Amino acid sequence: MRGRMSTPQDILKSTPFGAGLNDATRRALIARGRPINIPGGAALFEAGSQPDAVYLVLSGRLIVVRERASANGSTDQVVGYIRAGEIVGEMSMLDGAPRTASAYALRDTNLIALDARIVARLMAKRADFAAGVARTILRRARAPAADGASAPPRVFAIVASSRSLEPLHYAEELAREIRTLGKKTAVLREPMSGDEADMGEGAFHAAEDAVDALFLPCRIEDSEWYRFCLRHADRMLVFARRDAKPASPLPLSPAQSSPARRFRLVDLVMVHEGQDLGWTAAWAREIGADRIFRWRGPRSRARLARTIAGRSVGVCLSGGGARAYAHFGVLGELRRLGTPIDLIGGASMGAIIGACVAMGWEEKEIEARLRDAFVSSSPLSDHMLPVVSLTRGDLVEERLARHFGDQRIEDLPIPFFCVSSELTRGAVRVHKEGLLRDALRASISLPGVLPPVVDGDDLLVDGAVLNNFPVDVMRARHRGLTIGVDVARAASIEADAFVDPPTFVGWVRRNGLSAAPPIVSLLMRAATVGRPLAMGAEPPDILVAPDAPGVDLRDWRKFDVAVAEGRKAARIAFDAAAWLIAPYCADATEVRVARSEEVVVA
């Protein structure tokens, strides 16, 4: 195993907090603090408790959670992740109020507890310590989401769910793929001895410090090594055969009853061996999978490696009626650049086009299907006298069934999500499993134009109502480059159509029953004109905003015009951000391979 044992001094020096301290202050922190160890799944402190110490993390990983009231009752909001070299609990310690959040160990975590009197003395006598605490508080107050982004997972448990799956093979394959991205990797093998003491905590932490990604291959079994892997992993990747039904329950946490268990980040990797018996959804539910990946050939392996390495490309597509054809032009430019798409999602018509990509269809097939479903005849031409909507929705449902059939979201070749709006609770619904056509039907159910989707006690309508541009959802699902395409920013409705409008009968006489009346544009624009981004969400890394003048939201026949506008806007945006997108393009691979490190296997 390469790399020397990191001392507490080394850990402090390597972090923003510790780097601002002088050597004497660092020595004082280590000498005066109480060393404590929190096993994975245990609470360091809980909301409502009285603050008695500030904690400095030496190794491991914590999650800080705040309880928040919602329409469904109380839910937990992730405040941030705390890694080695960071402090936690400082705000309550300074103001003396009860703690407003809870902190749990996601893995075995070693800390130093600085009691109240020691903190007071350090604040009074050591200006660098006081300044470091102040900077930490200001940083977290200004950008609370940054704590999650600055603490990416580094230790990954590669968990085989079957004796026929070899976890070491998958770990080594992923290490090789990640090596081509210029990242350092290591695979930590199970020791020959079954004694956990022989595994060497010091050697483990040295291995972690030396690499960008450390893999722990293991099987689901009653063994010390499996428990060691669970307690030390930041994230788990469960490999499962697509022809095998999951056992229940699967022990994926060292403390099944711990509140921290629901925050364990678990991905499902479906191995394409044997027949596809449709067990993906069952596996996802059993392990509480955050994301689902395929292990089927070089492309799927490369996609998973990029996601682990934080080098994935996510594309988010907004709603916008017929103007969403511009998305197709933008996607064409991405293909031309050789930029992979590792995750795609969106709202309303953006979800429709994203689903076509997630199906794995090539450019010509996507165009042919869009022309068949939307361009050749309007999907909103089955008008009726409105009771709940202007159209029956039969045409939309027939076309979704014709093109997407019984495809399930969790079985798509490329990870996909779409959003709809729950009117009953006023909440965004993120669809990441279930029948694709059902999710798309909900995502495009514009109020007043299409009938809403009834799902139990929930009433689902167009995702554009609450989040027409779900960049926040995309960012929560990967750490790489996020490209957003918003076709609803520019003016997409003209006032002339609403000056001295005809009666319904007059409109039908002039335009026929198949033409969508102006009220459709009015309702579409009313739904998409709101916030371009969800409240508090960061913008995408690259924003493409096609203007598409002259393309109304209901101009379903103007496919070629909107596509051309999308291509033009994409070229401008990608040229302006060439420095950002270039490392993700196909021609950057050889450069990354030349810089890569060999796989380290201990």
Beta strands, then each sheet from edge to edge (+ up, - down):
strand 1: 34-38
strand 2: 43-45
strand 3: 53-59
strand 4: 61-70
strand 5: 73-83
strand 6: 87-88
strand 7: 102-105
strand 8: 109-115
strand 9: 155-160
strand 10: 185-187
strand 11: 213-219
strand 12: 235-241
strand 13: 265-271
strand 14: 291-295
strand 15: 313-317
strand 16: 343-347
strand 17: 416-422
strand 18: 427-431
strand 19: 453-455
strand 20: 458-462
strand 21: 481-485
strand 22: 542-544
strand 23: 600-601
sheet 1: 1+ 8- 3+ 6-
sheet 2: 2+ 7- 4+ 5-
sheet 3: 14+ 13+ 12+ 9+ 11+ 10+ 23+
sheet 4: 18+ 17- 16- 15- 21- 22-
sheet 5: 18+ 17- 20+ 19-
end
